[in-house]
C-alpha cells in the first residue's frame, strides 16, 4: 500500500539544505589491508571543508563526517547531495576547488570525479608547462642563467621562496633547478644552472643545447625548502650555485620586512653569480666571502653559528662538502631551526645485496602484494607491477616519490625527511628507502 500526500506539493520539493556533503573519516585498525579515509587525511580535509564553506559564505550547506562509504581504495572520499556526485580530494586545494567550482558554480571537477563503477584510482594527471626560453646569460665561467616565460605572455603558476621546478631534459629525465627570482613575479622563472662535471647530464644538456627561443617542458613549482616566515631572524648561507634559492628568499624577506643576513660564499668575485644584483638587493644585509678554493680561508662557520639566538633560523644550500660543514657547525641548534636543500645524497647509499633483505609491499589501493628483492627498490618493483609513481632524482633528496606509509616500519635512507617525520613513520621515499631489518611487509597508500 502506498501513501500519497498532496496537501503541500510545493513544500515537498524543498530541501532543508541545498547542499549536503558527507566526508568519510572512517578509521580502521592499523595495518588493515584496505586502510581507510582517516589514514589518508579525511579528518583534516573535512575540517578544512567546513571552515572553507563558512569563509566562502555558502548558504544552506551541511558538511558532515561520515562512517565508511565503502570506496576505501579511492579515498579520501566525499559525496555531495542532492546530485550524488563523488570526489577524491587529497589536498586542501582540492577541497577549495570542489566548493568553488561544483557547489558555487555547478560545474563538475573532472580531475577529482569518481565514476559510479570506478574501483581503482585513475592515473595521476601531471601538469606540464611548455615555456619559452626568453634569455640565456653567462653569470660566471660555469654558471648560466635561463629565463623562462609563457609563450603567450600569460602569468605563470605562483611560487614561494625556496621553490624549484623540474625541467624535462632531452633524454626524458627530470632535473630540479631552484628558482632565483622574486616570488612576487608571475611573468617569469629564472634559473641559475651550474655545469656539473660529475653530474648526471642535466646541467650539461642545459648548457650545451638550450638557447633563446627554445621551448622547455617543466613541472610546476614545488617547494621542499620553504622559509619559516614567522621566525624572528633568518640567516641565509649559500655556497656557489646554492645562492639560487637564497636570492629568492632575500627578495621575500625584504618584501615582508623580516630581519635577515645573507652570507654568500664563493671562490672569487668572478665566479660569484648574481653579484651585482644581490649587492643591490640586500645592501648591508649581505656578506660576501671568497676563499680562493681554500675552505680554511672562508666563512668562520663555528663563530657564526656558535650561539643560537631564540627565534633564529638558518638556511643552507650549496655543494655537499659545504653543506655538511655548515650543518656540523649548527648541530647544537634546536630541531626545526636548521633548514637545508641537497643537490645530491650526502653519502652513497649502500646497495650491496648483503645489506638488504627482501620484503613484501601491499599496495592498499590496488589490493595487490608485490615482493621487493634485495637488489631492487620499491619504486622499481611497483612500477614493474604497472602502478605509476612519480619520481625525479631517485636518490632520496627531492621528495618527489614520497608515499604515505600506512603500516610497517621503514628503513629511511633518504636525506629529506626530518628526524620527527621518520619517527612518526607515516611517509617513505620509495626510491631509496626499504623495510626495516626483520620487517616482512609494508603497506603503502598506492
N, C-alpha and C positions, 0 to 999 in steps of 0.2 A: 504494500500500500504506500502510495506516495502522498506527501503533504505539500500543498502549494499555498503560499501566502501571497496575497495580491493587494493587501491594504496599502502598502507604501512601496510600489515598484521603483520609484526614483531613488529612494534611500538604499535599496538593496544593491545598487551599483556603486555606492560609495565605499571607499576603504578607510579604515581608521588611520592607516598610514599610507601615503602614496608609494613609499618605497620601504621594503623590509629586507635587510641584508643579514644573512647568517654566516658567521665566520667560524670555521671549525677550529677548536682549540683542544680537541681530544688528546689525552695523554695515555700512552701505553707503557707497560713496564719496560725498563731499559733493556735493550738487546732484542726486542721484538722484531721479527724479520720484516714486517711491513712498516715499521716505525710509525710515526704519527705526525699530525699537523703541529702539535705543540713543539716537538723536537725541531721542526722546520721553521719555527718562528711565528706560528699562528697567533700566539697570545700578544706579542708585541705589535703585530700587524692589526689585530683587532683594536687594540688600544689606540693606535695611530688613526685608524679609520674613524673611530668615534670622535676623537679630538678634531681631526681634519674636517669632518662633516659639519661640526659646530662652527669651526673657523670660516668655512665657506658659506655659512648661513643657509644651509639646505633645510627646507621646511618639511614637516610631516615625514621624517625618516626615522627608522629604528635600526640600530646596528647591534645585533645580538651575538653573544657567544653561542656556539653550537657544540653538541656532542658529535660523535663520529658520523660523518656523512658518507662513509664507505667508498671514498675515492682517494684512499690514503696515498697511493703511488703517484698521484698527481698533485699532492698538497704542497703548501697550504692552500686550501680551497675555500672559496666563498661562493654563495649563491644569492642572487638578487631576485626578489619577487616584487610585483606580480609577473614579471617576464619569465622567471625561471632560468635566468642566464647564469652560467657557471664560469668562474675565473680562477686562475692560479697566480695570485700576486706574490712575488718573492721579496720585494723591497717596498719601502715607503713611497718611492716614486711611482711604483706600480699602483699602489693604493690611490695616490693622488690622481693618477690618470683615469682610473675607474670612476672615481667620484666626479671629476670634471667632465670627462668625455661621455660616460654612459649615463650617470644619474642626472647631471645637469643638462647635457645636450642630446641625450637619446641616441648616441652612437655606440655601437659595439666596439670594444677594444680587441681587435682581432688577434694581436700578438699574445694576449693573455687568455683568450677564449678557450674553453674546454668543450669539445664536441660531445654530444649526448652519448655516443658509443665509444668514446676515447678511453683506452686502457693504459697507455704508456705516454710519457712526456714527449712532446714534439721536439725535434732537434732545435737547439738554441739558434736564434737569429742573431747574427753578428753584424753590427752596423759598421760597414767600411765607409771611409770617406775618400773621395777622389779629389786630391788637392794639387794645385799648380805650384811649381817652384818659381817664386817671384824674384828671388835674389840668391846668389851664391857668392860668398866673400871669404877670403883667407884672413883669419884672425891671428894666426901665428904660423910657424913653419909646418905644423902638423894638425892644426885645428881649423875647421872650416865652418862657416855659418851657412845655414839653409833657412830661408824664409818661405813659408808655405801659406797659400791663400786659397779661398774657394774660387773655382774658375769663373763663376758668375758674380763674384764680388759679394756674395751673401755672408752673413755673420756665421762664425764658426761656433761649435759647441763650447760652452764656457769651461774654464779650468781653474784649479786652485794652485796656489804656490806650492811647489814640490812635485807637481804632476809630471807625467811623461806621456808620450804617445808611442805606439808601436808602428814601425814602418815595415811594410812587406817588401822584402828585397827581391832582386831579380830571380833568385833561386827559390822563392816562395817562403823564405824564413821570416820570422817576426823578430825584429830587433828594437829594443826600447831606447829612447832618447829623451832626456829631460827637456822640459820647456823652460826657456830662459827669459822670455819677455814678460811684460807687465800683465798679471792675470786680469786686469781690467780691460785689456784689449780683446776685442771679439773679431777683429778682421784678419788676424794672422797668428801663426805659430812660428816661433823662432827657435831653432835647434843649434847647438854647438857640438860638432862631432869631431872627436879625436881619432885620427887614423891609428888604429891599434896594430902594431907589428905582430903581436901574438894573439890577435883576436880571432873571432870565428868568421870573419869575412864581411860582416855587415858594414863596418866603417870603411873598409877598403872599397867596397862596392859603391857606397855613397860618394866617396872622394873621386873615384875613377869614372863614374858613369853619370852622375846627376848634374844637370846644368839648367840654367834659367829656361823656362818654357816647358820643361818636362812635367809629367803628371806622376804623382806618387799615390799609392794606396796606403792608407794609415787607419789604425783603430782610433776611436775617440779617446780623449784624455782619461787617464786613470791616475789615482794618487795613493801610493803606499808610503809617502814621506811627507805627511801634512804638518803644517805649523800648529803648535798649541797656542792659539791666539790669545788665550786668557792668561798666559804666563806673564810674570812681571818683568822679565828680562830675557832677551834672546841673544845667544852667542852663536854666530854662524861661522863655521870653519870649512873652507873649501880648498882643496888641493888640486891644482891643474884643471883638468876638464870638470872636476867636481864643482866648479864655480857655477855651472849652468842652473841647477835648481836654486842655489843660493842667491843668484841675481833676481830670480822671480820672487823669492822670499823677501829680499830687501825692498823691492817695489811694494809689496803688500804691507810690510811693517811700516814703511814710511807713510803709506796712504792712510793707515789706521792710527798713526801716531804712537806706535809701540816703541819701547826702548830696545835698541839693538846695536851690536857691533859685528861687522863682517871682517874676518881675518882671511885674507886671500894669499895662499902660499903657492909660489911657482919658482921655476929655475932662475929666470931673469925677466926683465921687463918686456923684452922682445917676444917671449913666449907667454905673456900674460894676456889671455883672451879677454876682450871687452874692457881693456884697461881704462880707456878714456871715458867710456860710458859709465862704468862703475864709479869712477872718481867723481864724475858729475852727479850721479845719482845719490851716492852715500855721503859725500863730503867728509866731515870729520868722523863719520861712523865706520870708515874702512881703514884697515891696517894692511898694507902690502908687505909681504916678506919674500925675499929672493934668496935662495940658499946656494945657487950655483951648482946644484946637483949634490951637495953635501948636506944631508939632513941635520947634522950636528950644528950647522950654521943657520938653521931655520928657526921657526917659531918655538919659543920656550913653552912647550905644552904643559910641562909639570907645574911651572909657576902660574900659568894662565888658569889652569883648572884645579889648583891646589885646594881652593875653598869653594864650596857650593853655597851660594847665597840663596836664601829662601825665595822661591818663585823663579829661579833661573833655569832655563832650558838650553841645552847645547845641541846643535845640528851639524852633522859631519857628512861630507861627501868627497870622495877622491879615490885614488888608487888604493888597493888593499893594504899595502905597507903603511901608507899614510893614515888610512882609516883606523887600522889596528893600533897605531901609536896614539892617536887621539883617544880612542876608546879606553886604552890602558891608562892613560893619564886621568880619565874621568871615571875610572872603575869604582871609585868610592862614592860617586854621586847616587842619589836615590833612584830606584827603579821608576822608569817612566819619564825621567828628565833628560835622558840621552837618546837622541834620535839620529838615525843614520840610514844611508842608502848605499847598497852594494851594486857594483857592476859585474862582479864575479864572486863565486864562493870564496870565503875567507881561507879555506884549506881544502885540498882534494878530499872528496867523499869516498871512503873506502868502498870498493865494489867487488872485492875478491869473493869468490863463491863461499869460501870457508867462513866468512864473516856474516853471511846472510843465511837465513832459514826460509824454506818455503812456507807459505801460509795461504789461507783461503780469504777471499773477499766476497761478501754478499752484497750485491747491488740491489738495494731495497726497492727502488722504483721499478726495476726490471724483473724482480723475483728470480734472479739468476745468480749462481755462485760460480766464481772463477778461481783458479789456483795461480798464485804468483810464485814462480820458481825462484831459486836463489840468484839466477843470472838475468832476471827481468825486473823491470819496475812495475808498479801498479799501473801507471799510465800506459805502458806498452801493452799490458795484458788486457786492460779494459778496452782500449781501442781495438785490439785484435778481436774482442768479443762483439764489436760493432756498436759500441757506445761512445759517442763523441764527447771528448773532454777538451776544453780549451787549454792552451799552453803557450809559452813564449820561450823563456830562457832554458827550461828543462834542466836547470842546475840548482834550483831551490833558492833563488834570490829575487824573483819578481812577483810571486804570489798569484800569477795568472791561473795556475792549476789548482788553486785552493778548493777543497771539497769538504762538506760537512761530515764529520766523523760521528756516527750515531752510536757505535758500541765498539769496545775493544781498546786496548792500549797501543799507542803508536810509538815507534822509534823515530823521533823527529830529527831529520838530518838537514833540514832547511836552515837558512840564515835570515828568515823573515819573521817568523812568529816570536813573540816575546816569551820570556820565561813564564809569565802569567798565562798566556794563551796555551802554551804547551802543557802546563799543569792542569788547565781546565779540560783538556782532552776533547775539544769539540770541533777541531779543524785539523786538516792534514794536507800537506803538499804532496800530491801523488806522483810527482816527477822524481822525487828522491827518497821520500820517507817510506818506512815499512812498518810491519807489525813488530812490536817489541819482542825481544828474545823470549821464546816459550809461549807466546800468544799465537794461537792457531787460526783465529778468524777476526777480521774486522768487518763491520757493517758500515757501508758508505751510502751517502744520500745521492745515489746515481741510478 
